[in-house]
């Protein structure tokens, strides 16, 4: 019995044309998750267990030509993020229990470790200028940035916060923070300090847009994609995501027209034939 996740695509539409419906884009019997569209719009980096262990893969935007980039063979791999020139991918890896950051070329080759001088560096996000990697530590939980060339990282926030993402205008780092039992989206200056809440939401994931935030709303099996508008300071529903029991991790295409997300429909059984079994 397996609970395989897949990667879904939702076209956002316009005022004249409604969004959706969501369709499955990438799937396998061993699960695919956490997509990230390259800044040039041509490729998708994602995590997949189709080779027997969770690894970093890349494919064309239409899901064709999947290629495995890492071969760690069982170590836990986390979030991926593209460099702004669409040539490299950063991700976190727990090979020895503590999360560390690694960078791999989008066309293959051996990954290299990115030293940060911190413990448990995870959930990386590449800055728009290409010089920095944002990430969070776990003990204490806070937001940092490290040079792509390596070296001592710079702490940007106090305690609390994970899942950093840079704002579209590159002036703020947005991150998730729990306050009094509520999950809020906060922001800080890309140089550190000036922390303040953006909006309060309980969500399975969110992604910044030019003038707002797309976010996953609801609970199984009634999820939806919403949009919080920074101009009107109101949220609205974009599309229902029917039939999905777990939804997380939306990512937005560079042209702002497409959202990809990870979704799980239901529990499924797989039957395999073993030749020559005695």
VENTABEL-V106040 format. One record per residue. N is the residue number from 1. SS is DSSP state (helix for helix, strand for strand, loop for the rest). PHI is phi in whole degrees, 0 to 359 (* if undefined). OMEGA is omega in whole degrees, 0 to 359 (NA if undefined). Layout:
n=N ss=SS phi=PHI omega=OMEGA
n=N ss=SS phi=PHI omega=OMEGA
This chain:
n=1 ss=loop phi=* omega=180
n=2 ss=strand phi=229 omega=175
n=3 ss=loop phi=239 omega=188
n=4 ss=loop phi=285 omega=175
n=5 ss=loop phi=269 omega=177
n=6 ss=strand phi=222 omega=181
n=7 ss=strand phi=253 omega=185
n=8 ss=strand phi=247 omega=181
n=9 ss=strand phi=238 omega=176
n=10 ss=strand phi=228 omega=174
n=11 ss=strand phi=279 omega=191
n=12 ss=loop phi=283 omega=178
n=13 ss=loop phi=74 omega=182
n=14 ss=loop phi=207 omega=178
n=15 ss=loop phi=298 omega=182
n=16 ss=loop phi=270 omega=184
n=17 ss=loop phi=224 omega=181
n=18 ss=loop phi=292 omega=179
n=19 ss=loop phi=285 omega=169
n=20 ss=loop phi=86 omega=0
n=21 ss=loop phi=281 omega=178
n=22 ss=loop phi=288 omega=178
n=23 ss=strand phi=231 omega=179
n=24 ss=strand phi=286 omega=183
n=25 ss=strand phi=254 omega=183
n=26 ss=strand phi=229 omega=178
n=27 ss=loop phi=204 omega=174
n=28 ss=loop phi=204 omega=182
n=29 ss=loop phi=289 omega=182
n=30 ss=loop phi=248 omega=172
n=31 ss=loop phi=93 omega=176
n=32 ss=strand phi=226 omega=187
n=33 ss=strand phi=203 omega=172
n=34 ss=strand phi=53 omega=179
n=35 ss=strand phi=285 omega=173
n=36 ss=strand phi=213 omega=182
n=37 ss=strand phi=278 omega=181
n=38 ss=loop phi=294 omega=181
n=39 ss=loop phi=301 omega=176
n=40 ss=loop phi=277 omega=176
n=41 ss=loop phi=77 omega=187
n=42 ss=loop phi=265 omega=190
n=43 ss=strand phi=227 omega=174
n=44 ss=strand phi=234 omega=169
n=45 ss=strand phi=267 omega=180
n=46 ss=strand phi=203 omega=177
n=47 ss=strand phi=256 omega=181
n=48 ss=strand phi=216 omega=175
n=49 ss=loop phi=258 omega=187
n=50 ss=loop phi=295 omega=178
n=51 ss=loop phi=269 omega=181
n=52 ss=loop phi=114 omega=175
n=53 ss=loop phi=216 omega=181
n=54 ss=loop phi=289 omega=182
n=55 ss=strand phi=222 omega=175
n=56 ss=strand phi=277 omega=176
n=57 ss=strand phi=236 omega=174
n=58 ss=strand phi=221 omega=178
n=59 ss=strand phi=215 omega=174
n=60 ss=strand phi=292 omega=185
n=61 ss=loop phi=298 omega=178
n=62 ss=loop phi=271 omega=178
n=63 ss=loop phi=79 omega=177
n=64 ss=loop phi=279 omega=175
n=65 ss=loop phi=55 omega=177
n=66 ss=loop phi=291 omega=181
n=67 ss=strand phi=228 omega=177
n=68 ss=strand phi=278 omega=182
n=69 ss=loop phi=257 omega=181
n=70 ss=loop phi=241 omega=184
n=71 ss=loop phi=218 omega=183
n=72 ss=loop phi=280 omega=171
n=73 ss=loop phi=71 omega=173
n=74 ss=loop phi=130 omega=177
n=75 ss=loop phi=294 omega=184
n=76 ss=strand phi=288 omega=179
n=77 ss=strand phi=248 omega=181
n=78 ss=strand phi=250 omega=188
n=79 ss=strand phi=309 omega=176
n=80 ss=strand phi=252 omega=175
n=81 ss=strand phi=207 omega=181
n=82 ss=strand phi=278 omega=167
n=83 ss=loop phi=287 omega=183
n=84 ss=loop phi=296 omega=177
n=85 ss=loop phi=270 omega=177
n=86 ss=loop phi=62 omega=181
n=87 ss=loop phi=252 omega=183
n=88 ss=strand phi=226 omega=181
n=89 ss=strand phi=228 omega=175
n=90 ss=strand phi=256 omega=178
n=91 ss=strand phi=207 omega=175
n=92 ss=strand phi=252 omega=185
n=93 ss=strand phi=223 omega=176
n=94 ss=strand phi=249 omega=181
n=95 ss=loop phi=282 omega=183
n=96 ss=loop phi=234 omega=181
n=97 ss=loop phi=101 omega=178
n=98 ss=loop phi=267 omega=180
n=99 ss=loop phi=286 omega=176
n=100 ss=strand phi=226 omega=181
n=101 ss=strand phi=266 omega=177
n=102 ss=strand phi=226 omega=177
n=103 ss=strand phi=236 omega=178
n=104 ss=strand phi=229 omega=176
n=105 ss=strand phi=291 omega=181
n=106 ss=loop phi=292 omega=177
n=107 ss=loop phi=256 omega=175
n=108 ss=loop phi=104 omega=183
n=109 ss=loop phi=118 omega=182
n=110 ss=loop phi=290 omega=175
n=111 ss=loop phi=292 omega=174
n=112 ss=strand phi=241 omega=179
n=113 ss=strand phi=284 omega=178
n=114 ss=strand phi=254 omega=180
n=115 ss=loop phi=291 omega=181
n=116 ss=loop phi=235 omega=183
n=117 ss=loop phi=75 omega=179
n=118 ss=loop phi=241 omega=177
n=119 ss=loop phi=251 omega=179
n=120 ss=loop phi=58 omega=175
n=121 ss=loop phi=273 omega=184
n=122 ss=strand phi=216 omega=178
n=123 ss=strand phi=54 omega=183
n=124 ss=strand phi=288 omega=175
n=125 ss=strand phi=214 omega=184
n=126 ss=strand phi=280 omega=180
n=127 ss=loop phi=291 omega=182
n=128 ss=loop phi=294 omega=178
n=129 ss=loop phi=274 omega=176
n=130 ss=loop phi=84 omega=187
n=131 ss=loop phi=268 omega=189
n=132 ss=strand phi=231 omega=170
n=133 ss=strand phi=242 omega=172
n=134 ss=strand phi=277 omega=177
n=135 ss=strand phi=199 omega=174
n=136 ss=strand phi=240 omega=170
n=137 ss=strand phi=262 omega=186
n=138 ss=strand phi=251 omega=180
n=139 ss=loop phi=221 omega=359
n=140 ss=loop phi=282 omega=178
n=141 ss=strand phi=280 omega=180
n=142 ss=strand phi=201 omega=184
n=143 ss=strand phi=258 omega=181
n=144 ss=strand phi=227 omega=167
n=145 ss=strand phi=221 omega=180
n=146 ss=strand phi=229 omega=176
n=147 ss=strand phi=296 omega=177
n=148 ss=loop phi=299 omega=179
n=149 ss=loop phi=277 omega=181
n=150 ss=loop phi=95 omega=181
n=151 ss=loop phi=115 omega=183
n=152 ss=loop phi=296 omega=180
n=153 ss=loop phi=281 omega=179
n=154 ss=strand phi=250 omega=179
n=155 ss=strand phi=279 omega=184
n=156 ss=loop phi=255 omega=185
n=157 ss=loop phi=226 omega=171
n=158 ss=loop phi=284 omega=182
n=159 ss=loop phi=285 omega=180
n=160 ss=loop phi=97 omega=177
n=161 ss=loop phi=129 omega=174
n=162 ss=strand phi=208 omega=177
n=163 ss=strand phi=56 omega=181
n=164 ss=strand phi=289 omega=174
n=165 ss=strand phi=214 omega=181
n=166 ss=strand phi=279 omega=176
n=167 ss=loop phi=294 omega=183
n=168 ss=loop phi=299 omega=180
n=169 ss=loop phi=275 omega=174
n=170 ss=loop phi=68 omega=181
n=171 ss=loop phi=261 omega=185
n=172 ss=strand phi=229 omega=169
n=173 ss=strand phi=252 omega=177
n=174 ss=strand phi=266 omega=181
n=175 ss=strand phi=206 omega=181
n=176 ss=strand phi=265 omega=182
n=177 ss=strand phi=215 omega=179
n=178 ss=strand phi=264 omega=180
n=179 ss=strand phi=230 omega=177
n=180 ss=loop phi=59 omega=179
n=181 ss=loop phi=85 omega=179
n=182 ss=strand phi=249 omega=177
n=183 ss=strand phi=270 omega=180
n=184 ss=strand phi=236 omega=168
n=185 ss=strand phi=267 omega=178
n=186 ss=strand phi=247 omega=173
n=187 ss=strand phi=220 omega=176
n=188 ss=strand phi=219 omega=175
n=189 ss=strand phi=297 omega=177
n=190 ss=loop phi=295 omega=176
n=191 ss=loop phi=261 omega=179
n=192 ss=loop phi=101 omega=178
n=193 ss=loop phi=80 omega=181
n=194 ss=loop phi=54 omega=179
n=195 ss=loop phi=281 omega=177
n=196 ss=strand phi=202 omega=179
n=197 ss=strand phi=288 omega=176
n=198 ss=strand phi=262 omega=177
n=199 ss=strand phi=198 omega=177
n=200 ss=strand phi=262 omega=176
n=201 ss=loop phi=205 omega=172
n=202 ss=loop phi=256 omega=192
n=203 ss=loop phi=218 omega=174
n=204 ss=loop phi=276 omega=178
n=205 ss=loop phi=151 omega=183
n=206 ss=strand phi=203 omega=179
n=207 ss=strand phi=212 omega=180
n=208 ss=strand phi=291 omega=172
n=209 ss=loop phi=238 omega=186
n=210 ss=loop phi=297 omega=182
n=211 ss=loop phi=227 omega=179
n=212 ss=strand phi=180 omega=181
n=213 ss=strand phi=223 omega=167
n=214 ss=strand phi=274 omega=183
n=215 ss=strand phi=214 omega=176
n=216 ss=strand phi=272 omega=182
n=217 ss=strand phi=234 omega=174
n=218 ss=strand phi=100 omega=180
n=219 ss=strand phi=212 omega=185
n=220 ss=loop phi=296 omega=355
n=221 ss=loop phi=261 omega=185
n=222 ss=strand phi=237 omega=177
n=223 ss=strand phi=271 omega=174
n=224 ss=strand phi=211 omega=173
n=225 ss=strand phi=259 omega=179
n=226 ss=strand phi=244 omega=178
n=227 ss=strand phi=222 omega=175
n=228 ss=strand phi=260 omega=186
n=229 ss=strand phi=267 omega=179
n=230 ss=loop phi=291 omega=181
n=231 ss=loop phi=281 omega=181
n=232 ss=loop phi=272 omega=183
n=233 ss=loop phi=62 omega=178
n=234 ss=strand phi=230 omega=177
n=235 ss=strand phi=255 omega=176
n=236 ss=strand phi=219 omega=178
n=237 ss=strand phi=280 omega=177
n=238 ss=strand phi=265 omega=182
n=239 ss=strand phi=197 omega=171
n=240 ss=strand phi=282 omega=177
n=241 ss=strand phi=238 omega=189
n=242 ss=strand phi=289 omega=172
n=243 ss=loop phi=81 omega=181
n=244 ss=loop phi=256 omega=184
n=245 ss=loop phi=260 omega=172
n=246 ss=strand phi=217 omega=178
n=247 ss=strand phi=221 omega=177
n=248 ss=strand phi=201 omega=168
n=249 ss=strand phi=62 omega=176
n=250 ss=strand phi=291 omega=174
n=251 ss=strand phi=224 omega=187
n=252 ss=strand phi=250 omega=176
n=253 ss=loop phi=291 omega=182
n=254 ss=loop phi=301 omega=180
n=255 ss=loop phi=278 omega=177
n=256 ss=loop phi=75 omega=185
n=257 ss=loop phi=260 omega=188
n=258 ss=strand phi=226 omega=171
n=259 ss=strand phi=246 omega=169
n=260 ss=strand phi=253 omega=178
n=261 ss=strand phi=207 omega=177
n=262 ss=strand phi=266 omega=179
n=263 ss=strand phi=219 omega=177
n=264 ss=strand phi=236 omega=184
n=265 ss=loop phi=279 omega=185
n=266 ss=loop phi=190 omega=176
n=267 ss=loop phi=283 omega=180
n=268 ss=strand phi=230 omega=176
n=269 ss=loop phi=255 omega=176
n=270 ss=loop phi=246 omega=177
n=271 ss=loop phi=247 omega=181
n=272 ss=loop phi=240 omega=176
n=273 ss=loop phi=261 omega=177
n=274 ss=loop phi=254 omega=181
n=275 ss=loop phi=286 omega=173
n=276 ss=loop phi=70 omega=181
n=277 ss=loop phi=287 omega=178
n=278 ss=loop phi=238 omega=NA
